[in-house]
Amino acid sequence: MKNSFLFSLVMFAFTFGVKAQQGVDEISFGKGLLNYTASDQSFSVKFAPRFQLRQYASWDANDSGYDDAQYGFLVRRARLKFDGYAYSPKLRYKIELGLSNNDLSGVNAFTKNAPNQILDAVIMWSFAENWEFWAGQTKLPGNVERVVSSANLQLIDRSLLNSRFNIDRDLGIQLRHTSKWTDKFVTREKFALSQGEGRNVTVGNQGGLQYTARFEVLPFGTFEKKGDYSNADLVREATPKVMLSYTYNLNNDAVKTRSGMGSYMVLDNGLLYQTDIATTFVDLMFKYNGISSMIEYAKRASDQAVAVNPDGSESGDIVLDGTAFNAQIGYLFKNNVELVGRYTNVDYAAITKQEDLKQYTLGISKYILGHKLKVQADVVKTLVGGTTDNIQFRSGIELHF
C-alpha cells in the first residue's frame, strides 16, 4: 500500500509536468524536477527528490591497537519534497516525505506503529509585512545546525551535539517576525507552541505543551542566498556576515528522555512519567570570502531526571541532562574544494550515568553544483569517557534535483 502510494505520487508529478507545459517554469538541474506555476497564478508546485549515499569503515580500539574494520554501505537519506504556494504567494506550503529506513524509524504505539514517513507538512502565511504564521509539522526554531537542511551540510553528517540535544520537529504553530533596525542591522524573533512529543504522533497529547523562543541578531546584514542556514560559504561573502542566536525551549510535563526526542518513560502501571525539561542553545554562524564557521552550545536540564514509579522505585528511565559544545570551521578554495575541521564535546550530568564524549572530525568536500551535487569524505575520532576510542572513515555523495 505504502509503495503503491509513493509510486503513484511520483508518476503524478511526472505526468503533471508533461501535460501542463504551458505553465512550466524554466527548469535546470538543482532547481527541482518539476517547477510549475498555474497560468492564472493561483498556485505553484516544485517537486525536488534527493538522496544521500554513504560508505563507512569503523575501527574500535583494543589493548594492542585497533580491531579489524567494520564496513558498511548505506542509503542515509532518500526524500521527496514538494513546496510552492496556494491561492496567493503569501500562502506557502511544504511537504517532505522520507523513504529511507533511517527516515522511517522511530515507530511506536503513539504513531500507530506506522512508518514515520512525513517529515514536513506545514503551511506558512505571510499575513503582514515581516510577519509569518506557520501551522503543521516542521522543524522547531532550535539550534542552527538542526535547522540547516541535511542537504546543505559541509560534513558527512551533523555533530554529536545535534544528535544528543536537538529539539527536532513537532506538531503545532509558529509565529515569526523580522525587525529591520537599520539598512543592515536585522533581528529575527521566532516563537513556537507545539505538542512536545515529536513528529507523526497520533495519540497525544500525553504530557504538556512545548514552548520555544529563538532570537537572532544579524549586525552586518543578511547572508547571501540564505547562507545563515546553509553550511560552507559557497557564495564567498564579500563582507563579513554574522548571525548570533539564543534559543530557549521548555517542554512542560515532558514524557520522553530527550524532551521531544528519545524514548517514552513508561512506568510500571503503564502511565508515562512526566517532568519539565528546559533546553537552551546559543549559536553563531560566520561567513566571509570562503571562510565559514559555526559554533554552538547546548544545555538540557530537567526538574526530576530520574523516572520514579508510584511505589517510589526507579523505573530505569533517566532524562539525558547535560551540556554540549560544537565548533567547526571550513575554507572553500576557488576550485570549489573545501576543507573542514570540527570539535565536539558532550558532558552528561552525573545522574544520567552516561559517559562523556569527545569527537574530532576532519573533512573534505568537492562541490560540483553547490550542495545539489557534491562528493564528501571525512575521518572521525571519537573518545568515550576519555579512554575508549573509535576511528571512522566516511564518504558519500549528495544528489538533489
SULLINPE-V816180 format. One record per residue. N is the residue number from 1. SS is DSSP state (alpha for helix, beta for strand, coil for the rest). BURIAL is b if it has 16 or more other C-alpha atoms within 10 Angstrom, else e. D_FIRST is the distance of its C-alpha to the first C-alpha in Angstrom with 1 decimal. Layout:
BEGIN
((N	SS	BURIAL	D_FIRST) (N	SS	BURIAL	D_FIRST))
END
This chain:
BEGIN
((1	coil	e	0.0) (2	alpha	e	3.8) (3	alpha	e	5.6) (4	alpha	e	5.2) (5	alpha	e	6.2) (6	alpha	e	8.8) (7	alpha	e	10.0) (8	alpha	e	10.6) (9	alpha	e	12.3) (10	alpha	e	14.5) (11	alpha	e	15.4) (12	alpha	e	16.4) (13	alpha	b	18.6) (14	alpha	e	20.3) (15	alpha	e	20.8) (16	alpha	e	22.1) (17	alpha	b	24.5) (18	alpha	e	25.7) (19	alpha	e	26.4) (20	coil	e	28.0) (21	alpha	e	30.6) (22	alpha	e	33.2) (23	alpha	b	31.8) (24	beta	b	30.7) (25	coil	e	32.7) (26	coil	e	34.3) (27	coil	e	31.7) (28	coil	e	32.7) (29	coil	e	31.1) (30	coil	b	30.4) (31	coil	e	30.1) (32	coil	b	26.5) (33	coil	b	24.6) (34	beta	b	24.9) (35	beta	b	27.6) (36	beta	b	28.0) (37	beta	b	30.3) (38	coil	e	30.6) (39	coil	e	34.0) (40	coil	e	35.1) (41	coil	e	34.2) (42	coil	e	32.0) (43	beta	b	29.0) (44	beta	b	28.0) (45	beta	b	24.9) (46	beta	b	24.9) (47	beta	b	21.9) (48	coil	b	22.8) (49	coil	b	20.5) (50	beta	b	22.3) (51	beta	b	22.2) (52	beta	b	24.8) (53	beta	b	25.7) (54	beta	b	28.1) (55	beta	b	30.5) (56	beta	b	32.6) (57	beta	b	35.5) (58	beta	b	36.9) (59	beta	b	40.2) (60	beta	b	41.3) (61	beta	e	45.0) (62	beta	e	47.2) (63	coil	e	50.9) (64	coil	e	51.9) (65	beta	e	49.5) (66	beta	e	45.7) (67	coil	e	43.3) (68	coil	e	41.7) (69	coil	e	39.0) (70	beta	e	35.3) (71	beta	e	33.2) (72	beta	e	29.6) (73	beta	e	27.3) (74	beta	e	24.4) (75	beta	e	21.9) (76	beta	b	23.1) (77	beta	b	21.2) (78	beta	b	18.7) (79	beta	b	18.0) (80	beta	b	17.4) (81	beta	b	20.1) (82	beta	b	20.9) (83	beta	b	24.2) (84	beta	b	27.0) (85	beta	b	28.7) (86	beta	b	28.2) (87	coil	e	31.2) (88	coil	e	33.7) (89	coil	e	34.0) (90	coil	e	34.9) (91	beta	b	31.4) (92	beta	b	29.1) (93	beta	b	25.5) (94	beta	b	23.4) (95	beta	b	19.7) (96	beta	b	18.7) (97	beta	b	15.5) (98	beta	b	15.7) (99	coil	b	13.9) (100	coil	b	16.4) (101	alpha	b	16.7) (102	alpha	e	19.7) (103	alpha	b	18.0) (104	alpha	b	15.3) (105	coil	e	17.9) (106	coil	b	19.7) (107	coil	e	17.4) (108	coil	e	19.4) (109	alpha	e	20.0) (110	alpha	b	20.9) (111	alpha	b	17.5) (112	coil	e	15.9) (113	coil	e	15.1) (114	coil	e	12.0) (115	coil	b	11.9) (116	coil	b	14.8) (117	coil	b	13.2) (118	beta	b	15.6) (119	beta	b	19.0) (120	beta	b	20.8) (121	beta	b	20.5) (122	beta	b	24.2) (123	beta	b	26.7) (124	beta	b	30.2) (125	beta	b	33.0) (126	beta	b	36.5) (127	beta	e	38.5) (128	beta	e	41.9) (129	coil	e	43.6) (130	coil	e	42.5) (131	beta	e	40.2) (132	beta	b	36.4) (133	beta	b	34.2) (134	beta	b	30.7) (135	beta	b	28.0) (136	beta	b	24.6) (137	beta	b	23.2) (138	beta	b	24.9) (139	beta	b	27.6) (140	coil	b	30.6) (141	coil	b	34.0) (142	coil	b	34.7) (143	coil	b	36.3) (144	alpha	b	36.5) (145	alpha	b	35.0) (146	alpha	b	31.7) (147	alpha	b	31.6) (148	coil	b	32.3) (149	coil	e	29.0) (150	alpha	b	28.0) (151	alpha	b	28.3) (152	alpha	b	32.0) (153	coil	b	33.3) (154	coil	b	36.5) (155	coil	b	35.7) (156	coil	b	32.7) (157	coil	b	31.5) (158	coil	e	32.8) (159	coil	b	35.6) (160	alpha	b	36.0) (161	alpha	b	37.2) (162	alpha	b	33.9) (163	alpha	e	31.7) (164	alpha	b	34.0) (165	alpha	b	35.0) (166	coil	b	32.7) (167	coil	b	31.3) (168	coil	b	28.1) (169	beta	b	25.8) (170	beta	b	25.8) (171	beta	b	25.1) (172	beta	b	28.2) (173	beta	b	30.8) (174	beta	b	33.1) (175	beta	b	36.4) (176	beta	b	37.8) (177	beta	b	41.3) (178	beta	e	43.3) (179	beta	e	47.1) (180	beta	e	49.3) (181	coil	e	52.7) (182	coil	e	54.3) (183	coil	e	53.4) (184	coil	e	51.9) (185	coil	e	51.6) (186	beta	b	48.1) (187	beta	b	46.4) (188	beta	b	42.9) (189	beta	b	41.9) (190	beta	b	38.4) (191	beta	b	37.5) (192	beta	b	34.3) (193	beta	b	33.6) (194	beta	b	30.3) (195	coil	b	28.7) (196	coil	b	29.7) (197	coil	b	26.8) (198	coil	b	24.7) (199	coil	b	21.4) (200	coil	b	18.4) (201	coil	b	20.5) (202	coil	e	19.6) (203	coil	e	22.4) (204	coil	e	25.6) (205	coil	e	28.2) (206	coil	b	29.4) (207	coil	b	32.5) (208	coil	b	34.4) (209	coil	b	33.6) (210	beta	b	33.9) (211	beta	b	36.5) (212	beta	b	36.7) (213	beta	b	39.5) (214	beta	b	40.0) (215	beta	b	43.2) (216	beta	b	43.6) (217	beta	b	47.0) (218	beta	b	47.4) (219	coil	b	51.2) (220	coil	b	51.3) (221	coil	b	48.8) (222	coil	b	45.1) (223	coil	b	43.7) (224	alpha	e	43.0) (225	alpha	e	39.4) (226	alpha	e	38.2) (227	alpha	b	39.5) (228	alpha	b	39.9) (229	alpha	b	36.1) (230	coil	b	35.9) (231	coil	b	37.5) (232	coil	b	40.2) (233	coil	b	42.8) (234	coil	b	41.4) (235	coil	b	43.5) (236	coil	b	46.6) (237	coil	b	47.7) (238	coil	e	51.3) (239	coil	e	52.3) (240	coil	b	51.2) (241	beta	b	48.2) (242	beta	b	47.5) (243	beta	b	45.0) (244	beta	b	46.0) (245	beta	b	43.6) (246	beta	b	43.6) (247	beta	b	40.6) (248	beta	b	40.8) (249	beta	b	37.9) (250	beta	b	38.4) (251	beta	b	35.7) (252	beta	b	37.3) (253	beta	b	36.7) (254	beta	b	34.0) (255	coil	b	32.0) (256	beta	b	30.9) (257	beta	b	33.1) (258	beta	b	32.8) (259	beta	b	32.9) (260	coil	b	29.3) (261	beta	b	28.3) (262	beta	b	28.7) (263	beta	b	28.1) (264	beta	b	28.7) (265	coil	b	32.2) (266	beta	b	31.8) (267	coil	b	35.2) (268	coil	e	36.3) (269	coil	e	36.0) (270	coil	e	32.3) (271	coil	e	33.2) (272	beta	b	32.7) (273	coil	b	35.7) (274	coil	b	36.6) (275	beta	b	38.8) (276	beta	b	39.6) (277	beta	b	38.6) (278	beta	b	40.1) (279	beta	b	39.1) (280	beta	b	41.4) (281	beta	b	41.0) (282	beta	b	43.7) (283	beta	b	42.8) (284	beta	b	44.5) (285	beta	b	43.4) (286	beta	b	46.1) (287	beta	b	46.2) (288	beta	b	49.2) (289	coil	b	49.9) (290	coil	b	47.2) (291	beta	b	47.6) (292	beta	b	44.8) (293	beta	b	44.8) (294	beta	b	42.5) (295	beta	b	43.9) (296	beta	b	42.2) (297	beta	b	43.3) (298	beta	b	41.1) (299	beta	b	42.1) (300	beta	b	40.3) (301	beta	b	42.4) (302	beta	b	41.5) (303	coil	e	43.9) (304	coil	e	43.3) (305	coil	b	41.4) (306	beta	b	41.5) (307	beta	b	39.2) (308	beta	b	41.5) (309	coil	b	40.7) (310	coil	e	42.6) (311	coil	e	45.2) (312	coil	e	46.0) (313	coil	e	44.4) (314	beta	e	42.2) (315	beta	b	38.5) (316	beta	e	38.1) (317	beta	b	36.1) (318	beta	b	38.1) (319	coil	b	37.4) (320	coil	b	37.7) (321	coil	b	40.6) (322	beta	b	42.5) (323	beta	b	43.2) (324	beta	b	42.1) (325	beta	b	43.6) (326	beta	b	42.1) (327	beta	b	44.0) (328	beta	b	43.2) (329	beta	b	45.2) (330	beta	b	44.6) (331	beta	b	46.6) (332	beta	b	45.3) (333	coil	e	47.6) (334	coil	e	48.2) (335	coil	e	46.3) (336	coil	b	43.1) (337	beta	b	43.2) (338	beta	b	43.0) (339	beta	b	44.3) (340	beta	b	43.1) (341	beta	b	44.3) (342	beta	b	42.8) (343	beta	b	44.1) (344	beta	b	42.2) (345	beta	b	43.6) (346	beta	b	42.0) (347	beta	b	44.4) (348	beta	b	42.9) (349	coil	b	45.0) (350	alpha	e	46.9) (351	alpha	e	45.3) (352	alpha	e	41.8) (353	coil	e	43.2) (354	coil	e	41.2) (355	coil	e	43.0) (356	coil	b	43.7) (357	beta	b	42.2) (358	beta	b	43.7) (359	beta	b	42.0) (360	beta	b	43.5) (361	beta	b	41.5) (362	beta	b	42.8) (363	beta	b	40.6) (364	beta	b	40.9) (365	beta	b	38.7) (366	beta	b	39.0) (367	beta	b	37.7) (368	beta	e	37.2) (369	beta	e	35.9) (370	alpha	e	36.1) (371	alpha	b	33.1) (372	alpha	b	30.8) (373	beta	b	31.8) (374	beta	b	33.6) (375	beta	b	34.4) (376	beta	b	35.4) (377	beta	b	36.9) (378	beta	b	38.5) (379	beta	b	40.4) (380	beta	b	39.9) (381	beta	b	42.3) (382	beta	b	41.4) (383	beta	b	44.0) (384	beta	e	43.0) (385	coil	e	45.8) (386	coil	e	48.2) (387	coil	e	48.4) (388	beta	e	45.3) (389	beta	b	43.9) (390	beta	b	41.1) (391	beta	b	41.1) (392	beta	b	38.0) (393	beta	b	37.6) (394	beta	b	34.5) (395	beta	b	33.8) (396	beta	b	30.9) (397	beta	b	30.0) (398	beta	b	28.4) (399	beta	b	27.0) (400	beta	b	26.2) (401	coil	b	26.1))
END
